[in-house]
Amino acid sequence: MLYNIPAENHKPDEVKRILGEHKEVKFVSFVGFDIGGHDTDEKIPVELFINNMDEFFRYGVQTDGSSVFLPKIADLNDAKICIIPDLSVNWYVDYNFGFIDQETGLPVGTLRIPSFLVHNDTYETGARVILRDTVAYFKKELLKLIRKNSYVWESIGIKSAEDIDEIILTCATELEFWVKTPDDKADREQLSTAQILKEQYWKRTIGPVRTSLEESLMLLKEYGVEPEMGHKEVGGVKAKIGNSGNYDHIMEQLEIDWKYSTPLQAADNENFIKYIIKDTLGITVSTLPSWRNP
């Protein structure tokens, strides 16, 4: 299975070769982010994408201002929005584990490409653009300050500020989330007591929560985001086993951490990872081994 296409492999011929070797990838989606942080998703048949890749890379796909949240930027009278793929970050394949491709016997995949929103062919906008430009501005201004204050670069053994070529920023995020039985509410007193006594923090996970956590960490490794740890957080109550022998009351807070990256790549990673976690928790555990490669 194809899990990602790294930034260094985004030349058209290389992308065509990779997709040609992975028939389980049926669609391509350009993922743009508006001001509210909402991400777009569409299903472009992979054959169409391959045959028109140069045009897609240059012009992207088009939507309108009514489909994204861009207040005071795009309106009904000036609503042209293009979603232009970003070739500088990693791309990930989003698999539909509930839909198996008959040809390959693998889940149907969608290559999700983080993208920029461009208004009226000229103005880049959206959350990714704001983050990219903020990072560039911060690095530029910080370098100016360092060069004006000699004690900064002298304290780290640099002879001249001119020896500093670039400031490199890294960013690390983590994902905290709750796992609970649908429509089942935990007693507030139990939750409060468990938190005060720290009964749940770093506690050993059990049952379907353990399986989902382990499966999530294994998947993140396949995607190349280098997971570092998954563990229980402070919130939650002890799971109960019902008359059927299964856990019928689950309410637990979990956390997953992974390796740092550049700010833009870290943000893209977190957006994709939240979908991995949601999908993994929603899959029937007994079906998971059927598609995993040895």
Number of C-alpha atoms within 10 A of each C-alpha: 18 19 19 17 22 14 13 11 15 18 11 13 11 13 14 17 11 15 18 14 11 13 17 22 24 19 20 23 23 24 22 27 23 21 16 12 14 15 17 17 14 13 13 16 14 21 15 12 17 18 11 11 18 13 11 17 16 11 15 20 18 13 14 16 19 14 11 22 17 20 12 6 14 19 14 9 7 12 18 17 27 23 25 23 24 20 17 15 21 20 25 23 22 23 22 14 18 13 12 16 17 10 8 12 12 21 21 21 25 23 25 24 23 29 26 24 28 21 23 15 11 9 10 17 20 24 18 25 20 13 14 12 11 12 16 12 12 13 15 13 10 12 16 12 11 14 15 12 11 14 12 14 17 12 9 8 9 14 12 11 17 8 9 13 8 9 12 9 12 12 13 15 16 15 15 15 16 14 16 19 14 10 7 11 11 16 9 10 9 13 19 14 13 18 17 12 10 15 17 23 17 14 12 9 19 13 12 16 20 15 16 24 22 15 19 22 22 13 20 19 15 15 19 16 20 16 19 12 12 20 20 23 21 21 20 26 22 17 18 13 13 10 8 7 8 11 16 15 19 23 21 22 19 23 17 21 18 23 15 17 16 15 19 18 20 20 18 20 23 17 16 16 22 14 12 19 20 14 17 20 19 12 13 11 13 8 11 14 10 9 13 11 7 4
